Amino acid sequence: MLDFSHGAAYVDGQLVPIAEAKISLLDWGFLHSDATYDVAHVWKGKFFRLDDHVERFLSSMGKLRMSIPHSRGDLRSILVDCVRVSGLREAYVEMICTRGLPKPGARDPRTCTNRFFAFAIPFVWIANPQKQTEGLHLIVSRWQRIPPESVDPTVKNYHWLDMIMGLFEAYDRGGETAVVVDTRGNIIEGPGFNIFAVKGRTFTTPARGVLEGITRRTAIELATEYGYEVVQRNLPADEARTADEVFVTSTAGGIMPITKIDERAIGSGIPGPITQKLQEGYWTLHEDPHYTFKIDYE
Ligand SMILES: Cc1ncc(COP(=O)(O)O)c(C=O)c1O
């Protein structure tokens, strides 16, 4: 019997235990970060906003001139299968399209056959529920995000060296996570999350240079529903440092309070009431059939 309890992957048309999932060393996804991906999640046995993730994934593939012989419906059922065989009720579910391998001896991306992979593993947290009650200590990194003129940030991508070096810098400076900036010191995003600053009744989130996160979208929808104004524009680091509340958004953890930026406490140094209200709203949506669908594990 195959053991899928640590997760399951879809590789070459087969479901395999996650530890046995392998790709070619020569795939450009590995050699050149020539790939796109998306991550959805399963909570209490239900997918959350899966169609939105699949839509963004297909749009990313289109922008990178990639194609695979799978319909939307195929992708959905492959992802469900990965979760179903793993039996995971809380899962982190990734879909990936790589450029594949060119013809032997060639370096022409048009000769590559693009490849699709997927996997489900136990849920991944940027800040776990315990940490979310305290809030995170964020460092504004000196590293700049790769500019949107170079790599389209609306295509979910593996160009993470700026953010990974930002993380090392954050740990060296006593922080827990990092955001990278643009050439003018505006905050862009962090390793796997978008950011919001709240001042009065206005939410500000960077407009440009970011992945348009699905959790960011949920936060914007909830804030608007609760009667707040949401503005998408540049977010200078000092504006975030002096905000009433700051939070980050990601599939890997939802809406997560930031209670310290560099050496400065945000608000009173504990998660603020607006962030908490949004967090509650976010997890309540996980019961809403409009946003979720139940996995049949039988
Ligand atoms: C660079 C980047 N920004 C933002 C996000 C958040 O996006 P989402 O809310 O869709 O998970 C991610 C997710 O991994 C990301 O990689």
The ligand as a MOL file (V3000), in Angstrom:
LIG
                    3D

  0  0  0     0  0            999 V3000
M  V30 BEGIN CTAB
M  V30 COUNTS 16 16 0 0 0
M  V30 BEGIN ATOM
M  V30 1 C 4.7960 37.0540 -3.9960 0
M  V30 2 C 3.4620 36.7490 -3.4000 0
M  V30 3 N 2.6460 37.7650 -3.0350 0
M  V30 4 C 1.4350 37.5390 -2.4910 0
M  V30 5 C 0.9900 36.2560 -2.2380 0
M  V30 6 C -0.3660 36.0270 -1.6170 0
M  V30 7 O -1.2550 35.5230 -2.5690 0
M  V30 8 P -2.5350 34.6510 -2.1620 0
M  V30 9 O -3.3450 35.4690 -1.2520 0
M  V30 10 O -3.2180 34.3710 -3.4540 0
M  V30 11 O -2.0100 33.4260 -1.4810 0
M  V30 12 C 1.7980 35.1820 -2.6090 0
M  V30 13 C 1.3560 33.8010 -2.3650 0
M  V30 14 O 2.1570 32.8660 -2.3420 0
M  V30 15 C 3.0540 35.4230 -3.2120 0
M  V30 16 O 3.8610 34.4190 -3.5860 0
M  V30 END ATOM
M  V30 BEGIN BOND
M  V30 1 1 1 2
M  V30 2 1 2 3
M  V30 3 2 2 15
M  V30 4 2 3 4
M  V30 5 1 4 5
M  V30 6 1 5 6
M  V30 7 2 5 12
M  V30 8 1 6 7
M  V30 9 1 7 8
M  V30 10 2 8 9
M  V30 11 1 8 10
M  V30 12 1 8 11
M  V30 13 1 12 13
M  V30 14 1 12 15
M  V30 15 2 13 14
M  V30 16 1 15 16
M  V30 END BOND
M  V30 END CTAB
M  END
